[in-house]
Every structure is written in structure tokens, then in C-alpha cells.
């Protein structure tokens, strides 16, 4: 499956605004969401109280008026953030994901993020026995083309 697009994921910070949260909830619960996209809020425990309340309000209001029976909306929160309003508001929907070791995660990614033969010349720049679709290259000097 393709990686998520910009309209499917909202990475939350304390600066995330109500409009951003409302927009992703609307996308997830709209009739157009039946195109099999999975909408996600990442780090939702970082939302400030006011935005968290609006998330809850928009979600349940739109859920009641939605005609989409099989929407796909996932809220990711840090399990240690017990004082998060989002975790309390959506507690009935809570699913605990098992923790995996770094080795298990790397093995999973190595088997699922392979570059098809003869494609992605950028991935071929890495001298590894396997080719992956995703690589992170970090530079201390921004904008230097690295």
C-alpha cells in the first residue's frame, strides 16, 4: 500500500490549532473517506485542553451526522500520558498496541519496505544487501543538499 499522504496525517504539538483538528476529523468522517484512506492524529496527548475539547466535540458531532459506517480514524497517544484529555475522552475506543523491540521493528521494516528491482535509483545509492523505500539522512547544516 502507498504511504500516507499529507491530508491523512496530523502530527500534533501544543501549537496545533482547532481548525487543523476539525479538518482531519471532517476528512475521516466524510462520504469521500470511503476511498480507503486511514486518517491519523499522531501525538494527540500533546494537544492543549481547548483543542482536545474541540476534537472530542467535532468527532462525536460529526459521527452522529455521518453516513459513513466504516470510517478509518486513528488517534495515537503516548500510553504514559495519563493526564491527557484526549485519552480520557476516547477511552472507550482505546486499543493497546504491544511494544516491540528495535530488532523486531527493523526486521518488519526490512521485509515490508523493499524497493522493487530496477526502480528507485536513489535507493540504490545505499550500499546495503537490501534496498528500502525509506531512508533518513540527517545533516547538522540545513539546506546544504544532504
Secondary structure, 3 states (H helix, E strand, C coil): CCCCCCCCEEECCCCCCHHHHHHHHHHHHCHHHHHCCCEEEECHHHCCHHHHHHHHHHHHHHHHHCCCCCCCEEECCCCCCCCCHHHHHCHHHCCCCCCCCHHHHHHHHHHHCECCCCCCCCHHHCCCCCCECCCCCCCCCCCCCC
